[in-house]
């Protein structure tokens, strides 16, 4: 099977419904170690995200289909990246190509990513794009309130 054509574009209002369905998938939420939100909370969350002028927010398209989203934002003086793909799009190289495309748009370095230690697919995506685990930052971070082990990867 040929690798899908992966592109990033600005987020359309209709994309938010697809994002909601992606995050409502119990298996995807477990992999991300992030609880699904109900529709009203989810919509409020995306309203806040889209209002941040300094954040880079894109829809990920795979062969023209909305496959997920990818975002980069500043927090506590550091630049972060995060992404979410619908489970039906996992394992096809889409996240890796989407992150590589985002890295061309976001020049800020270092770039940080937090990922659940059990999310091996996402860890691999980050590593393929040059991110490396930062054990010093992990040691300095407070313990997670939910008890889920989290890794910090950094692109210098």
N, C-alpha and C positions, 0 to 999 in steps of 0.2 A: 504494500500500500504506500502510495506517495505521501510524503510529508505535507501537511496542510499549509496553505498560504496564511501566514500570521501577520496581522496588521494591528496597529493601535489607532484609535480615533477618539475624538471628543465624545463624552458621554451624552447620550440622548435620554430624554425623560423615559422613553419606553424601555431602555436598558435596565432601569432600576427594578422593574418587575422580574426580569430574568435574574438579576443579582439576588433578589429576594428568594427566588426558588432555589438557586444554588446554595445559599447559606442555610436554607431550611432543610436540606438533605442531612439526615442524622449521621450518615457515614462520613460525609464531608466535614460536618461540625466536629465529630470525634477526631478526625485526622488533624484538623487545625487546632484542636483543643480550645475551641471558642464556641460558646453556646449560641444557638440560633436565637434570633430576636423575633418577636411577633411583628406583624406588618407595621403597626403604628410606630413602634420603637425603631424599626429598621428604616422606615421612611424619614423619621426625624434625624436619625444618624446620617443618612445620605444628604439630607438638606444641609446639615452642619458641614459635612465634608465638602460639598459643592460650593459652599459660601467662602471657603478659604482660598483667597486669591493666590497665595504663595505655593499652594500644593499643586502638583501635577497629577491629574486624574484622567485615566483613559479606559475606554472599553477595549477589550481584547477580542478581535475577530479572527476566527479560524475558518478559512474558505467562505468568508462572508457571513458566518453565523456568530452571534454573540456567545463567546466561550467563557467570558469572565471579565474581571477588572484588575487594574494595577494602579497603584497610587504611590506617590512619594511626597513626604511632608516633613516639616521641621518640628521638633519637639525637644524642649530643654536644651537648645543650642546644638542639637545633632540632627542630621538628615537621615530619614528612614525610608524604607520601601516595604510595601506589602502587596500581596496579590491573592486573588481567589479565582479558581477555575471550577466550573461545573464538573461534577464527577465524570460525566460522559466524555469529557475532553482530557482526562488524565492519561498519562503514559504515551503521549503522541508528540512530545517535544514542544508543545505550544507554550507552556510557561517559560521554558528556557529562551525561546525566541522572543517572546513578549518582554521578558526582563532585559535581554540584550538590546532590544529596540528602545526600551525606556532609558537604559544607561547612556544612549546617544543623546537623549533629550535632557536628562538631568546631569549637569556637569559637576555638581557638588560632590566632594569627597572629603573625608571618608563617608561612606554610605552604610547604614546599619540595617540589619534585619533580625527580628526575633522569630524563632521557630520552635515549635514543640519538638522535643528530642526524639519522639517516636515518628515524626513526619519525615521519613527518609527520602521520599520523593522531593519534597520542597528543599530539604538540605542539599540534595544532589543538584537541583536547579541552581541554587545559589552558588555552589562550588563550581559548576560549569561556567558560570559568569564571573568567576574570579574572587568571590567572597571566601573568606577564611574565618574559621572559628576563633573567637577572642576569649580565651579562658580567664584572662585578667578582668575583663569587663563582667564576665559571668560571676566570678568570685566576689566582685564588689557589689553586684546587684542584690537587692533584698530578696528573700525567698518568696516564691510566688504564693499568693494567698490561696490558690486553688490546689496547690501541691503538684501541679504538672511541671515536670522538668522542662526548662526552656533554654535553648542555646542562643548565643548571640554571634552572628556572623557579620563580618565587616569587609567592605571593599575599600582598600586604602586609596 
